[in-house]
Structure formats: structure tokens, C-alpha cells
Amino acid sequence: MWVVDDGETNKITSTFYKHMVDESGCLDHTRAAFALNKTMRSVKDLPLDQRILYIHLGA
């Protein structure tokens, strides 16, 4: 593994979970792919080695 910036991983994780919440404010696991896509688009200017830790496996 390699060193990742704690501040950036905190930003990525916070943004991901913000997108996981539905309109009623509940966590919705069916939004995982959507949330990851929106999050990765929002941090596309980060170096790849800081973003590559986040992948989606599943349907």
C-alpha cells in the first residue's frame, strides 16, 4: 500500500455518505454506485493514487 492524505480521504468519505442519503434523510444502500460516481467526479483533480482506493464491487 501507499500513503494517502488523511484530509482528502475524509473529504471523499464525507462526500460519499452525503450522496448515500435519500430525500427522507435515510441511508440508502442502493445508492452506493451513484454516490461513488458523484464523489469521484467531485475529486477528479486529485492524483490517481489518492483516489484509487475507492472502488465499487457489486450490482
N, CA, C and O atoms as a Maestro MAE file, in Angstrom:
{
 s_m_m2io_version
 :::
 2.0.0
}

f_m_ct {
 s_m_title
 :::
 protein
 m_atom[236] {
  # First column is atom index #
  i_m_mmod_type
  r_m_x_coord
  r_m_y_coord
  r_m_z_coord
  i_m_residue_number
  s_m_chain_name
  s_m_pdb_residue_name
  s_m_pdb_atom_name
  i_m_atomic_number
  :::
  1 25 0.834 -1.178 0.000 1 A "MET " " N  " 7
  2 3 0.000 0.000 0.000 1 A "MET " " CA " 6
  3 2 0.882 1.246 0.000 1 A "MET " " C  " 6
  4 15 2.108 1.155 0.061 1 A "MET " " O  " 8
  5 25 0.251 2.385 -0.068 2 A "TRP " " N  " 7
  6 3 0.970 3.642 -0.123 2 A "TRP " " CA " 6
  7 2 0.300 4.636 0.815 2 A "TRP " " C  " 6
  8 15 -0.793 4.391 1.327 2 A "TRP " " O  " 8
  9 25 0.956 5.735 1.027 3 A "VAL " " N  " 7
  10 3 0.452 6.776 1.918 3 A "VAL " " CA " 6
  11 2 -0.644 7.562 1.207 3 A "VAL " " C  " 6
  12 15 -0.494 7.950 0.048 3 A "VAL " " O  " 8
  13 25 -1.744 7.791 1.912 4 A "VAL " " N  " 7
  14 3 -2.806 8.646 1.393 4 A "VAL " " CA " 6
  15 2 -3.003 9.805 2.361 4 A "VAL " " C  " 6
  16 15 -2.728 9.692 3.556 4 A "VAL " " O  " 8
  17 25 -3.474 10.898 1.833 5 A "ASP " " N  " 7
  18 3 -3.692 12.101 2.620 5 A "ASP " " CA " 6
  19 2 -4.962 11.947 3.460 5 A "ASP " " C  " 6
  20 15 -6.045 11.753 2.907 5 A "ASP " " O  " 8
  21 25 -4.843 12.029 4.779 6 A "ASP " " N  " 7
  22 3 -5.996 11.862 5.667 6 A "ASP " " CA " 6
  23 2 -7.086 12.892 5.403 6 A "ASP " " C  " 6
  24 15 -8.274 12.573 5.465 6 A "ASP " " O  " 8
  25 25 -6.693 14.110 5.112 7 A "GLY " " N  " 7
  26 3 -7.681 15.153 4.835 7 A "GLY " " CA " 6
  27 2 -8.497 14.849 3.595 7 A "GLY " " C  " 6
  28 15 -9.710 15.054 3.573 7 A "GLY " " O  " 8
  29 25 -7.827 14.358 2.566 8 A "GLU " " N  " 7
  30 3 -8.529 14.034 1.323 8 A "GLU " " CA " 6
  31 2 -9.425 12.811 1.491 8 A "GLU " " C  " 6
  32 15 -10.536 12.783 0.963 8 A "GLU " " O  " 8
  33 25 -8.953 11.801 2.221 9 A "THR " " N  " 7
  34 3 -9.802 10.623 2.421 9 A "THR " " CA " 6
  35 2 -11.023 10.978 3.264 9 A "THR " " C  " 6
  36 15 -12.102 10.422 3.057 9 A "THR " " O  " 8
  37 25 -10.861 11.891 4.205 10 A "ASN " " N  " 7
  38 3 -12.003 12.358 4.991 10 A "ASN " " CA " 6
  39 2 -13.010 13.074 4.092 10 A "ASN " " C  " 6
  40 15 -14.217 12.866 4.215 10 A "ASN " " O  " 8
  41 25 -12.514 13.910 3.196 11 A "LYS " " N  " 7
  42 3 -13.382 14.629 2.261 11 A "LYS " " CA " 6
  43 2 -14.123 13.642 1.352 11 A "LYS " " C  " 6
  44 15 -15.326 13.782 1.131 11 A "LYS " " O  " 8
  45 25 -13.410 12.656 0.833 12 A "ILE " " N  " 7
  46 3 -14.018 11.665 -0.057 12 A "ILE " " CA " 6
  47 2 -15.094 10.872 0.679 12 A "ILE " " C  " 6
  48 15 -16.197 10.691 0.164 12 A "ILE " " O  " 8
  49 25 -14.778 10.405 1.872 13 A "THR " " N  " 7
  50 3 -15.731 9.606 2.640 13 A "THR " " CA " 6
  51 2 -16.960 10.426 3.023 13 A "THR " " C  " 6
  52 15 -18.083 9.934 2.922 13 A "THR " " O  " 8
  53 25 -16.765 11.647 3.453 14 A "SER " " N  " 7
  54 3 -17.893 12.512 3.817 14 A "SER " " CA " 6
  55 2 -18.797 12.776 2.620 14 A "SER " " C  " 6
  56 15 -20.021 12.730 2.737 14 A "SER " " O  " 8
  57 25 -18.193 13.050 1.479 15 A "THR " " N  " 7
  58 3 -18.972 13.306 0.269 15 A "THR " " CA " 6
  59 2 -19.738 12.063 -0.153 15 A "THR " " C  " 6
  60 15 -20.902 12.153 -0.543 15 A "THR " " O  " 8
  61 25 -19.094 10.906 -0.079 16 A "PHE " " N  " 7
  62 3 -19.753 9.650 -0.429 16 A "PHE " " CA " 6
  63 2 -21.005 9.440 0.413 16 A "PHE " " C  " 6
  64 15 -22.075 9.157 -0.128 16 A "PHE " " O  " 8
  65 25 -20.883 9.574 1.724 17 A "TYR " " N  " 7
  66 3 -22.037 9.333 2.592 17 A "TYR " " CA " 6
  67 2 -23.108 10.401 2.426 17 A "TYR " " C  " 6
  68 15 -24.289 10.118 2.629 17 A "TYR " " O  " 8
  69 25 -22.728 11.616 2.063 18 A "LYS " " N  " 7
  70 3 -23.726 12.650 1.775 18 A "LYS " " CA " 6
  71 2 -24.607 12.211 0.608 18 A "LYS " " C  " 6
  72 15 -25.815 12.446 0.619 18 A "LYS " " O  " 8
  73 25 -24.008 11.575 -0.397 19 A "HIS " " N  " 7
  74 3 -24.764 11.103 -1.560 19 A "HIS " " CA " 6
  75 2 -25.508 9.794 -1.293 19 A "HIS " " C  " 6
  76 15 -26.383 9.417 -2.072 19 A "HIS " " O  " 8
  77 25 -25.176 9.104 -0.216 20 A "MET " " N  " 7
  78 3 -25.864 7.850 0.129 20 A "MET " " CA " 6
  79 2 -27.210 8.087 0.811 20 A "MET " " C  " 6
  80 15 -28.026 7.171 0.915 20 A "MET " " O  " 8
  81 25 -27.437 9.294 1.266 21 A "VAL " " N  " 7
  82 3 -28.675 9.613 1.973 21 A "VAL " " CA " 6
  83 2 -29.757 9.980 0.958 21 A "VAL " " C  " 6
  84 15 -29.521 10.765 0.040 21 A "VAL " " O  " 8
  85 25 -30.941 9.402 1.135 22 A "ASP " " N  " 7
  86 3 -32.043 9.695 0.215 22 A "ASP " " CA " 6
  87 2 -32.773 10.975 0.631 22 A "ASP " " C  " 6
  88 15 -32.368 11.652 1.576 22 A "ASP " " O  " 8
  89 25 -33.845 11.295 -0.080 23 A "GLU " " N  " 7
  90 3 -34.590 12.532 0.141 23 A "GLU " " CA " 6
  91 2 -35.183 12.624 1.548 23 A "GLU " " C  " 6
  92 15 -35.377 13.722 2.068 23 A "GLU " " O  " 8
  93 25 -35.470 11.480 2.162 24 A "SER " " N  " 7
  94 3 -36.052 11.479 3.511 24 A "SER " " CA " 6
  95 2 -34.984 11.542 4.604 24 A "SER " " C  " 6
  96 15 -35.315 11.582 5.789 24 A "SER " " O  " 8
  97 25 -33.713 11.551 4.216 25 A "GLY " " N  " 7
  98 3 -32.629 11.629 5.178 25 A "GLY " " CA " 6
  99 2 -32.126 10.288 5.674 25 A "GLY " " C  " 6
  100 15 -31.314 10.228 6.597 25 A "GLY " " O  " 8
  101 25 -32.610 9.201 5.059 26 A "CYS " " N  " 7
  102 3 -32.198 7.853 5.461 26 A "CYS " " CA " 6
  103 2 -31.085 7.341 4.555 26 A "CYS " " C  " 6
  104 15 -31.047 7.639 3.361 26 A "CYS " " O  " 8
  105 25 -30.182 6.567 5.147 27 A "LEU " " N  " 7
  106 3 -29.118 5.937 4.379 27 A "LEU " " CA " 6
  107 2 -29.726 4.886 3.459 27 A "LEU " " C  " 6
  108 15 -30.489 4.033 3.913 27 A "LEU " " O  " 8
  109 25 -29.395 4.941 2.167 28 A "ASP " " N  " 7
  110 3 -29.967 4.037 1.167 28 A "ASP " " CA " 6
  111 2 -28.837 3.290 0.466 28 A "ASP " " C  " 6
  112 15 -28.128 3.864 -0.361 28 A "ASP " " O  " 8
  113 25 -28.670 2.012 0.796 29 A "HIS " " N  " 7
  114 3 -27.572 1.219 0.236 29 A "HIS " " CA " 6
  115 2 -27.672 1.050 -1.277 29 A "HIS " " C  " 6
  116 15 -26.668 0.748 -1.922 29 A "HIS " " O  " 8
  117 25 -28.845 1.235 -1.853 30 A "THR " " N  " 7
  118 3 -28.988 1.092 -3.308 30 A "THR " " CA " 6
  119 2 -28.362 2.267 -4.055 30 A "THR " " C  " 6
  120 15 -28.253 2.230 -5.280 30 A "THR " " O  " 8
  121 25 -27.958 3.288 -3.347 31 A "ARG " " N  " 7
  122 3 -27.340 4.465 -3.968 31 A "ARG " " CA " 6
  123 2 -25.815 4.389 -3.985 31 A "ARG " " C  " 6
  124 15 -25.160 5.377 -4.317 31 A "ARG " " O  " 8
  125 25 -25.235 3.242 -3.635 32 A "ALA " " N  " 7
  126 3 -23.779 3.133 -3.499 32 A "ALA " " CA " 6
  127 2 -23.037 3.489 -4.783 32 A "ALA " " C  " 6
  128 15 -22.102 4.289 -4.748 32 A "ALA " " O  " 8
  129 25 -23.434 2.915 -5.910 33 A "ALA " " N  " 7
  130 3 -22.742 3.198 -7.176 33 A "ALA " " CA " 6
  131 2 -22.901 4.666 -7.555 33 A "ALA " " C  " 6
  132 15 -21.939 5.309 -7.975 33 A "ALA " " O  " 8
  133 25 -24.110 5.196 -7.407 34 A "PHE " " N  " 7
  134 3 -24.375 6.606 -7.694 34 A "PHE " " CA " 6
  135 2 -23.502 7.496 -6.810 34 A "PHE " " C  " 6
  136 15 -22.869 8.436 -7.291 34 A "PHE " " O  " 8
  137 25 -23.477 7.190 -5.514 35 A "ALA " " N  " 7
  138 3 -22.722 8.004 -4.561 35 A "ALA " " CA " 6
  139 2 -21.231 7.990 -4.877 35 A "ALA " " C  " 6
  140 15 -20.570 9.027 -4.819 35 A "ALA " " O  " 8
  141 25 -20.706 6.819 -5.209 36 A "LEU " " N  " 7
  142 3 -19.280 6.730 -5.533 36 A "LEU " " CA " 6
  143 2 -18.967 7.486 -6.821 36 A "LEU " " C  " 6
  144 15 -17.947 8.170 -6.908 36 A "LEU " " O  " 8
  145 25 -19.830 7.365 -7.809 37 A "ASN " " N  " 7
  146 3 -19.630 8.077 -9.071 37 A "ASN " " CA " 6
  147 2 -19.627 9.588 -8.850 37 A "ASN " " C  " 6
  148 15 -18.732 10.282 -9.334 37 A "ASN " " O  " 8
  149 25 -20.614 10.098 -8.129 38 A "LYS " " N  " 7
  150 3 -20.684 11.543 -7.861 38 A "LYS " " CA " 6
  151 2 -19.461 12.006 -7.062 38 A "LYS " " C  " 6
  152 15 -18.904 13.072 -7.324 38 A "LYS " " O  " 8
  153 25 -19.060 11.201 -6.097 39 A "THR " " N  " 7
  154 3 -17.917 11.558 -5.263 39 A "THR " " CA " 6
  155 2 -16.634 11.609 -6.077 39 A "THR " " C  " 6
  156 15 -15.872 12.571 -5.970 39 A "THR " " O  " 8
  157 25 -16.387 10.599 -6.882 40 A "MET " " N  " 7
  158 3 -15.155 10.558 -7.670 40 A "MET " " CA " 6
  159 2 -15.113 11.676 -8.706 40 A "MET " " C  " 6
  160 15 -14.041 12.198 -9.014 40 A "MET " " O  " 8
  161 25 -16.263 12.041 -9.239 41 A "ARG " " N  " 7
  162 3 -16.290 13.183 -10.168 41 A "ARG " " CA " 6
  163 2 -15.942 14.486 -9.452 41 A "ARG " " C  " 6
  164 15 -15.343 15.384 -10.044 41 A "ARG " " O  " 8
  165 25 -16.316 14.583 -8.188 42 A "SER " " N  " 7
  166 3 -16.059 15.820 -7.446 42 A "SER " " CA " 6
  167 2 -14.593 15.969 -7.028 42 A "SER " " C  " 6
  168 15 -14.159 17.068 -6.684 42 A "SER " " O  " 8
  169 25 -13.833 14.880 -7.055 43 A "VAL " " N  " 7
  170 3 -12.413 14.935 -6.659 43 A "VAL " " CA " 6
  171 2 -11.499 14.524 -7.807 43 A "VAL " " C  " 6
  172 15 -10.382 14.060 -7.576 43 A "VAL " " O  " 8
  173 25 -11.958 14.689 -9.025 44 A "LYS " " N  " 7
  174 3 -11.191 14.221 -10.185 44 A "LYS " " CA " 6
  175 2 -9.848 14.929 -10.347 44 A "LYS " " C  " 6
  176 15 -8.981 14.445 -11.075 44 A "LYS " " O  " 8
  177 25 -9.666 16.064 -9.681 45 A "ASP " " N  " 7
  178 3 -8.392 16.776 -9.773 45 A "ASP " " CA " 6
  179 2 -7.329 16.223 -8.816 45 A "ASP " " C  " 6
  180 15 -6.158 16.591 -8.909 45 A "ASP " " O  " 8
  181 25 -7.734 15.348 -7.903 46 A "LEU " " N  " 7
  182 3 -6.757 14.706 -7.012 46 A "LEU " " CA " 6
  183 2 -5.912 13.720 -7.806 46 A "LEU " " C  " 6
  184 15 -6.385 13.159 -8.794 46 A "LEU " " O  " 8
  185 25 -4.678 13.504 -7.392 47 A "PRO " " N  " 7
  186 3 -3.857 12.485 -8.052 47 A "PRO " " CA " 6
  187 2 -4.524 11.108 -7.950 47 A "PRO " " C  " 6
  188 15 -5.199 10.804 -6.967 47 A "PRO " " O  " 8
  189 25 -4.325 10.297 -8.967 48 A "LEU " " N  " 7
  190 3 -4.942 8.976 -9.027 48 A "LEU " " CA " 6
  191 2 -4.619 8.131 -7.799 48 A "LEU " " C  " 6
  192 15 -5.483 7.409 -7.303 48 A "LEU " " O  " 8
  193 25 -3.393 8.212 -7.307 49 A "ASP " " N  " 7
  194 3 -3.039 7.378 -6.153 49 A "ASP " " CA " 6
  195 2 -3.802 7.758 -4.884 49 A "ASP " " C  " 6
  196 15 -3.812 6.990 -3.922 49 A "ASP " " O  " 8
  197 25 -4.432 8.917 -4.868 50 A "GLN " " N  " 7
  198 3 -5.260 9.322 -3.732 50 A "GLN " " CA " 6
  199 2 -6.722 8.904 -3.906 50 A "GLN " " C  " 6
  200 15 -7.488 8.891 -2.943 50 A "GLN " " O  " 8
  201 25 -7.101 8.565 -5.131 51 A "ARG " " N  " 7
  202 3 -8.493 8.205 -5.432 51 A "ARG " " CA " 6
  203 2 -8.703 6.720 -5.652 51 A "ARG " " C  " 6
  204 15 -9.821 6.229 -5.500 51 A "ARG " " O  " 8
  205 25 -7.674 6.008 -6.001 52 A "ILE " " N  " 7
  206 3 -7.816 4.635 -6.486 52 A "ILE " " CA " 6
  207 2 -8.255 3.647 -5.398 52 A "ILE " " C  " 6
  208 15 -8.655 2.525 -5.710 52 A "ILE " " O  " 8
  209 25 -8.185 4.046 -4.151 53 A "LEU " " N  " 7
  210 3 -8.606 3.175 -3.051 53 A "LEU " " CA " 6
  211 2 -10.108 2.930 -3.040 53 A "LEU " " C  " 6
  212 15 -10.580 1.997 -2.391 53 A "LEU " " O  " 8
  213 25 -10.850 3.748 -3.744 54 A "TYR " " N  " 7
  214 3 -12.307 3.680 -3.693 54 A "TYR " " CA " 6
  215 2 -12.845 2.994 -4.938 54 A "TYR " " C  " 6
  216 15 -12.765 3.532 -6.042 54 A "TYR " " O  " 8
  217 25 -13.396 1.794 -4.747 55 A "ILE " " N  " 7
  218 3 -13.972 1.035 -5.852 55 A "ILE " " CA " 6
  219 2 -15.340 0.513 -5.434 55 A "ILE " " C  " 6
  220 15 -15.629 0.388 -4.244 55 A "ILE " " O  " 8
  221 25 -16.166 0.215 -6.405 56 A "HIS " " N  " 7
  222 3 -17.487 -0.357 -6.135 56 A "HIS " " CA " 6
  223 2 -17.511 -1.768 -6.678 56 A "HIS " " C  " 6
  224 15 -17.232 -1.991 -7.856 56 A "HIS " " O  " 8
  225 25 -17.841 -2.718 -5.830 57 A "LEU " " N  " 7
  226 3 -17.988 -4.108 -6.240 57 A "LEU " " CA " 6
  227 2 -19.435 -4.510 -5.997 57 A "LEU " " C  " 6
  228 15 -19.943 -4.357 -4.886 57 A "LEU " " O  " 8
  229 25 -20.085 -5.011 -7.001 58 A "GLY " " N  " 7
  230 3 -21.462 -5.447 -6.823 58 A "GLY " " CA " 6
  231 2 -22.382 -4.816 -7.832 58 A "GLY " " C  " 6
  232 15 -21.955 -4.104 -8.741 58 A "GLY " " O  " 8
  233 25 -23.648 -5.091 -7.653 59 A "ALA " " N  " 7
  234 3 -24.658 -4.621 -8.606 59 A "ALA " " CA " 6
  235 2 -25.038 -3.194 -8.350 59 A "ALA " " C  " 6
  236 15 -25.878 -2.641 -9.062 59 A "ALA " " O  " 8
  :::
 }
 m_bond[235] {
  # First column is bond index #
  i_m_from
  i_m_to
  i_m_order
  :::
  1 1 2 1
  2 2 3 1
  3 3 4 2
  4 3 5 1
  5 5 6 1
  6 6 7 1
  7 7 8 2
  8 7 9 1
  9 9 10 1
  10 10 11 1
  11 11 12 2
  12 11 13 1
  13 13 14 1
  14 14 15 1
  15 15 16 2
  16 15 17 1
  17 17 18 1
  18 18 19 1
  19 19 20 2
  20 19 21 1
  21 21 22 1
  22 22 23 1
  23 23 24 2
  24 23 25 1
  25 25 26 1
  26 26 27 1
  27 27 28 2
  28 27 29 1
  29 29 30 1
  30 30 31 1
  31 31 32 2
  32 31 33 1
  33 33 34 1
  34 34 35 1
  35 35 36 2
  36 35 37 1
  37 37 38 1
  38 38 39 1
  39 39 40 2
  40 39 41 1
  41 41 42 1
  42 42 43 1
  43 43 44 2
  44 43 45 1
  45 45 46 1
  46 46 47 1
  47 47 48 2
  48 47 49 1
  49 49 50 1
  50 50 51 1
  51 51 52 2
  52 51 53 1
  53 53 54 1
  54 54 55 1
  55 55 56 2
  56 55 57 1
  57 57 58 1
  58 58 59 1
  59 59 60 2
  60 59 61 1
  61 61 62 1
  62 62 63 1
  63 63 64 2
  64 63 65 1
  65 65 66 1
  66 66 67 1
  67 67 68 2
  68 67 69 1
  69 69 70 1
  70 70 71 1
  71 71 72 2
  72 71 73 1
  73 73 74 1
  74 74 75 1
  75 75 76 2
  76 75 77 1
  77 77 78 1
  78 78 79 1
  79 79 80 2
  80 79 81 1
  81 81 82 1
  82 82 83 1
  83 83 84 2
  84 83 85 1
  85 85 86 1
  86 86 87 1
  87 87 88 2
  88 87 89 1
  89 89 90 1
  90 90 91 1
  91 91 92 2
  92 91 93 1
  93 93 94 1
  94 94 95 1
  95 95 96 2
  96 95 97 1
  97 97 98 1
  98 98 99 1
  99 99 100 2
  100 99 101 1
  101 101 102 1
  102 102 103 1
  103 103 104 2
  104 103 105 1
  105 105 106 1
  106 106 107 1
  107 107 108 2
  108 107 109 1
  109 109 110 1
  110 110 111 1
  111 111 112 2
  112 111 113 1
  113 113 114 1
  114 114 115 1
  115 115 116 2
  116 115 117 1
  117 117 118 1
  118 118 119 1
  119 119 120 2
  120 119 121 1
  121 121 122 1
  122 122 123 1
  123 123 124 2
  124 123 125 1
  125 125 126 1
  126 126 127 1
  127 127 128 2
  128 127 129 1
  129 129 130 1
  130 130 131 1
  131 131 132 2
  132 131 133 1
  133 133 134 1
  134 134 135 1
  135 135 136 2
  136 135 137 1
  137 137 138 1
  138 138 139 1
  139 139 140 2
  140 139 141 1
  141 141 142 1
  142 142 143 1
  143 143 144 2
  144 143 145 1
  145 145 146 1
  146 146 147 1
  147 147 148 2
  148 147 149 1
  149 149 150 1
  150 150 151 1
  151 151 152 2
  152 151 153 1
  153 153 154 1
  154 154 155 1
  155 155 156 2
  156 155 157 1
  157 157 158 1
  158 158 159 1
  159 159 160 2
  160 159 161 1
  161 161 162 1
  162 162 163 1
  163 163 164 2
  164 163 165 1
  165 165 166 1
  166 166 167 1
  167 167 168 2
  168 167 169 1
  169 169 170 1
  170 170 171 1
  171 171 172 2
  172 171 173 1
  173 173 174 1
  174 174 175 1
  175 175 176 2
  176 175 177 1
  177 177 178 1
  178 178 179 1
  179 179 180 2
  180 179 181 1
  181 181 182 1
  182 182 183 1
  183 183 184 2
  184 183 185 1
  185 185 186 1
  186 186 187 1
  187 187 188 2
  188 187 189 1
  189 189 190 1
  190 190 191 1
  191 191 192 2
  192 191 193 1
  193 193 194 1
  194 194 195 1
  195 195 196 2
  196 195 197 1
  197 197 198 1
  198 198 199 1
  199 199 200 2
  200 199 201 1
  201 201 202 1
  202 202 203 1
  203 203 204 2
  204 203 205 1
  205 205 206 1
  206 206 207 1
  207 207 208 2
  208 207 209 1
  209 209 210 1
  210 210 211 1
  211 211 212 2
  212 211 213 1
  213 213 214 1
  214 214 215 1
  215 215 216 2
  216 215 217 1
  217 217 218 1
  218 218 219 1
  219 219 220 2
  220 219 221 1
  221 221 222 1
  222 222 223 1
  223 223 224 2
  224 223 225 1
  225 225 226 1
  226 226 227 1
  227 227 228 2
  228 227 229 1
  229 229 230 1
  230 230 231 1
  231 231 232 2
  232 231 233 1
  233 233 234 1
  234 234 235 1
  235 235 236 2
  :::
 }
}
